[in-house]
Amino acid sequence: MIIRCRWYNVFILTGLILVFFGFRFLFDDSFDFSNSFPVDIDELMKICLIAAETSGFAIADMYQDGKVWLKLKSWDENGKKEFLTKADLISNRLIIESFSRFPDIKVISEERGKVDDEKFDFYKSQYYEKFASKENILANFPSMKVQITDISVWIDPLDGTQELIEGILESVSVMICVAVKGRPVFGVIHRPFTSETIWSVSNYGCFPDCSMGKNGMDMIDIESSIRKIALISRTHSGGAQKILEAVLGKSWRIEKAGGSGYKGLRVLNGSAGLYLHTTTMKKWDVCAVDAIIHSAGGRMTDLTGKNLSYLPSSGETFKTAALFPNQSWCVHDACGISCVIITWILLAFGEFSVIGVLSYSSPNDWFHSFVNCAVFHVLLVLALISHVKTMLTDPGAIPKGNASEESMQLLNLKRGETVYKCGKCYSIKPERAHHCSICQRCIRKMDHHCPWVNNCVGEGNQKFFVLFTFYIALISCHAIYWGVWKFLRCLEVDWKGCSRFSPQETTFILVILLCEALLFALFTIIMFCTQMYAIYNDETTIEQMKRGRRSWSKRNRLSSVKAVFGSKVSLSWLNPLSVPFNTLKPTEYTV
């Protein structure tokens, strides 16, 4: 056996490697070239403790002065309003500025935006007074060295904004959590209106003495009536009450409460036995609770018993929870999964054709082969990412069973207002939502169900589907050009050194490749144009087919495109890893 190393093949391989890392550098936010170095995390924990109490002091003072003005921040997944107060922003600013000594640490906060207050400097001075008053406690913090790139800080500057507005002050808290490699190692919960502060350090315990059931009361027997209280959210309960009634029966009392920190402390001090949450939960709402509960001898897991991850790269929310579970989206449909496998096989054949035939060239054609090979693989990577994102992204499913009497009451409907309910999945059916018989859910702005991506195309993943059709169309047109060029080139050199295969095998591969590329090109170009036309006119395919009377206010054409691809016209529209407008992080809002 003779092994030959041809310099132009090495050149092509090197180019592909550079293209791969160039793609990672341009589009992957998690690809970080920053230097990592060890830091002493005990200083960071001290800052978190003092910052929580300082911001809590500001919240209480502003509430007493009547300075808590109100703004609409966003709408949650169930269509309920979420509000923002000045106290949220002042508290957030106090905490963020306290981390100035650690500029390289990843800090994720619920709130963004800067606001001034005439008493801000006074609030900031409390930081130093509180630091001095707790000097003896802070001196006993354990010293731990960790890499700075492994640290993330999760901040909820005012947990229980709705409760603050309504005057339910016992439910209001400030929460800060420090996570290392996705696991919480320090958590602090401060309640501004009760002057109570609970914090914990991983492997060292919870302070003050807050073993499960000891904070504020003696440990109560598990069979007592107080311990058999199950907590659910008072504003975002979803289907939690029905689940608890089905699982626990009438022996447990279900109680609604506000504020994640408050509910976590209720479980901690023994005045409740568990807390169930079944709608989207932000990580800053649970990270500090998780750290404290774990240090106190308890446990917080998802429904499968796995620990929760607080890596910034894994997103900022847990989708649905029973004590906070994290579930991914995947449609279990045999036909759809088969179509996905067929799609990948066809793309794999394209890759085989490129490696075995198209990229095999004479020394005179090495540059042409290198450029086309790089273009093909860039388009292939973008197409595969778009396909996976379309398949595994929630298209905008409405929670099942949320059309209960309790949910209807929370809508505060006026006389004459109508709410539609789906008779198949028993969910409140928003305008422009349609039920998918395959996904068995109502989907917001459902366009159609596509078996080739094994998912519905709706509000949550339409951008990824359009990019998938776009990149497959490009890669198909490119394959047609390259295949025709290769065939003519082989005829020109009388098939000598044209391929790794015989002339007959090479001809067969090129014919199959050209037929596949032609079919893919026609299908995806038509689908891409159809999708863009529908987006351009602010309609879905289902709405175009029904041709009924429009019951919603139509966006202008540019706003309709931005609603799918992003709020700003940029290259991120072509990036399948960027977050579209309708799934922006909850920290981004308009006031």
Secondary structure, 3 states (H helix, E strand, C coil): CCCCCCHHHHHHHHHHHHHHHHHHHHHCCCCCCCCCCEEEHHHHHHHHHHHHHHHHHHHHHHHHCCCCCEEEEEECCCCCEEEEEHHHHHHHHHHHHHCCCCCCCEEEECCCCCCCCCCHHHHHHHHHHHHHHCHHHHCCCCCCEEEHHHEEEEEEEEECHHHHHHCCHHHCEEEEEEEECCEEEEEEEEECCCCEEEEEECCCEEECCCCCCCCCCCCCCCCCCCCCEEEEECCCCCCHHHHHHHHHHHHCEEEEECCHHHHHHHHHHCCCCEECCCCCEEHHHCHHHHHHHHHCCCCCECCCCCECCCCHHHCCEECCCCCCCCCCCCCCCHHHHHHHHHHHHHHHHHHHHHHHHHCCCCHHHHHHHHHHHHHHHHHHHHHHHHHHHHHHCCCCECCCCCCCHHHHHHCCCCCCCCCEECCCCCCEECCCEEEECCCCEEEECCCEEECCCCEEECCCCHHHHHHHHHHHHHHHHHHHHHHHHHHHHHHHCCCCCCCCCCHHHHHHHHHHHHHHHHHHHHHHHHHHHHHHHHHHCCCCHHHHHHCCCCCCCCCCHHHHHHHHHCCCCCHHHHCCCCCCHHHCCCCCCCC
